[in-house]
Amino acid sequence: MKEKISNLFHFKLCLSCSYSSFHPVGNSLFGGLFCFKNNKEKFKTVADKGELMDLFDLSRKEGSLINIQETFLCEEYECLNQSYGYKTL
């Protein structure tokens, strides 16, 4: 079913945004998503869990890491693009 409808529509929420990810070592059942809209260019280059951990640490130190709910939607939403980044779902 996913293959039949995936090109027709998508859910527009932070969970399906190119700049969001769960922490690579685990997350809560709901509300454990993080937004990297303040580090978009760095997030696009993350290729594995180690690099994602490094970006989590850097973003936390900079104060740019944002904890969001999966169903939230902001004005910087970008539909998930599989051509870049490493996303943990």
N, C-alpha and C positions, 0 to 999 in steps of 0.2 A: 504494500500500500504506500509506503514512504516513497518509493521510486515513482509511483504514479502521480503523487501530489507535490513532490518536492520542488518541481519547477513551476508550479502554479501559484504557491503562496508560502509564506513563512510566518512564524510568530515574531512580532516585533516587541521584544523585551530584552532586558539585559542578559539573560541566559544565552540568547542567540547573537549577542554582539561580538564583534571581532576583538574588542578590547577587554573582555572579561575572562576570568579564570578562577577556578577553585584552587586552593593551596594544594600543591602536589603531594603532601603527606597526609591529606585527609581534610574533611570538612563536616560541618553539622548537617542535619537533614534539610534545613531551610535557613536561608539568610547567611550562608557562608561563602557567598560569591564576592570576588574582589574586582574592582575596576581599575584599569591601567590607562584611562583616557589621558592622564597627565604625563604618561610616558609612552605614547603611541609608537613612536619610531623605534624605541628600544624593544617594546613588546613584539613588534612585527618581526624582529630578528631572532627571537628566542626559538631555539631548535630542540631543546630537551629539558628534562626535569631539573638538571643541575643549573642550567641558565635561568630557568624560571625561578628557582630558589634564590639565585643571586639577585634577580630583578625584584623579587619580593623584599629581600633585605635592603636593597638600595632604595626602593620606593618607601619603605617604612622609615628609613633613616631620613629621607628627604621630606617626609610628611605628605607625600603625594598619593599614598595608597588609600583607596576608598573601599570600605566594606558596604556592599549593597545587597538588596534582596533580588532574587532571580526574576521576579515579575516587575521590577522597576523599569522605567524607560526614561532616558535623558535625551536632550537635544543633540548630543554627539553620537547617537546610535549609528552603528554601521553593521550591516548584515554580515554575519560570519563568512569570512573569506578563507577557504582552506589553502589558498596559494601562499600564505605566509603565517608565521607564528606557530606556537605549540600550545594547544589548549587542552586543559584537563576537564573532562565532563563526568 
